Amino acid sequence: MSIKSEIEEFVSSMNFKDEISTNAFKTQLSKKYGRPKSCYIPSDYCHNRTNYGINYDTQPHYFLYIKRGLYQYVGKDYSYTGEIEHKPKNNKGL
């Protein structure tokens, strides 16, 4: 199973507007699927944020970035119309 498929399966049990920390996201996925925590990056799956190396147009989006280390689940079909922040690699400014 691909990482994207694992994440899609994982978020299917979440409720709209549930909040999850980066640590909880990585820990739960790692425990369930046996991959290293570093394989799971919640900001790669945000409606309102994109990271270096991620093709925003083809990547599935499930979360809103709330603040450093915290995300809100809104689902794949969420209609986001706000600004999309780009966080360059190794930039801790956002």
C-alpha positions as CSV (number, residue, x, y, z in Angstrom):
1,M,0.0,0.0,0.0
2,S,1.3,3.5,-0.8
3,I,1.8,6.2,1.8
4,K,-1.0,8.2,0.1
5,S,-3.3,5.2,0.4
6,E,-2.4,4.7,4.0
7,I,-3.2,8.3,4.8
8,E,-6.4,8.2,2.8
9,E,-7.5,5.1,4.8
10,F,-6.4,6.8,8.1
11,V,-8.3,10.0,7.5
12,S,-11.5,8.1,6.5
13,S,-12.1,7.5,10.2
14,M,-11.7,11.2,11.2
15,N,-14.6,13.5,11.7
16,F,-15.0,16.9,10.1
17,K,-13.1,19.5,12.0
18,D,-11.2,17.0,14.1
19,E,-7.8,18.5,15.1
20,I,-4.6,16.4,15.1
21,S,-1.1,17.2,16.1
22,T,1.8,16.4,13.8
23,N,3.1,14.0,16.5
24,A,-0.2,12.1,16.8
25,F,-0.6,11.9,13.0
26,K,2.9,10.5,12.6
27,T,2.8,8.1,15.6
28,Q,-0.6,6.7,14.7
29,L,0.2,6.1,11.1
30,S,3.6,4.6,11.9
31,K,2.1,2.2,14.5
32,K,-0.7,1.1,12.1
33,Y,1.4,0.6,9.0
34,G,4.9,0.0,10.3
35,R,6.7,2.8,8.4
36,P,9.1,5.3,10.0
37,K,7.3,8.4,11.4
38,S,9.3,10.5,8.9
39,C,7.3,9.0,6.0
40,Y,4.2,10.9,7.1
41,I,4.1,14.7,6.7
42,P,0.7,16.2,7.3
43,S,1.5,19.5,5.8
44,D,1.9,17.7,2.4
45,Y,-1.8,17.1,2.6
46,C,-3.1,20.6,3.4
47,H,-5.6,22.7,1.4
48,N,-3.9,26.0,2.6
49,R,-0.2,25.1,2.6
50,T,2.2,23.4,0.2
51,N,5.8,22.2,0.7
52,Y,8.8,22.2,-1.6
53,G,8.6,19.2,-3.9
54,I,4.9,18.7,-3.7
55,N,2.7,19.1,-6.8
56,Y,-0.2,20.9,-5.2
57,D,-2.5,20.2,-8.2
58,T,-2.1,16.4,-8.0
59,Q,-1.7,15.9,-4.3
60,P,-4.8,15.0,-2.2
61,H,-5.7,17.6,0.4
62,Y,-7.4,16.7,3.7
63,F,-6.3,19.3,6.3
64,L,-6.2,22.9,7.1
65,Y,-2.9,24.1,8.7
66,I,-3.9,25.8,12.0
67,K,-0.5,26.5,13.5
68,R,2.9,24.8,13.8
69,G,2.2,21.2,14.7
70,L,-1.6,21.4,14.5
71,Y,-4.0,20.5,11.7
72,Q,-7.7,20.4,11.2
73,Y,-9.3,17.6,9.2
74,V,-11.8,19.0,6.6
75,G,-11.7,16.3,4.0
76,K,-10.8,15.8,0.4
77,D,-13.9,17.6,-1.0
78,Y,-13.5,20.7,1.1
79,S,-13.9,23.9,-0.9
80,Y,-11.0,26.0,0.1
81,T,-10.8,29.5,-1.5
82,G,-8.2,31.2,0.6
83,E,-4.5,31.9,0.2
84,I,-2.1,28.9,-0.2
85,E,1.1,29.4,1.8
86,H,4.3,27.9,0.4
87,K,6.9,26.7,2.9
88,P,10.3,26.3,1.3
89,K,12.5,23.5,2.5
90,N,14.2,24.2,5.8
91,N,12.3,27.4,6.4
92,K,10.9,27.7,9.9
93,G,9.5,31.2,9.4
94,L,5.9,30.2,8.7
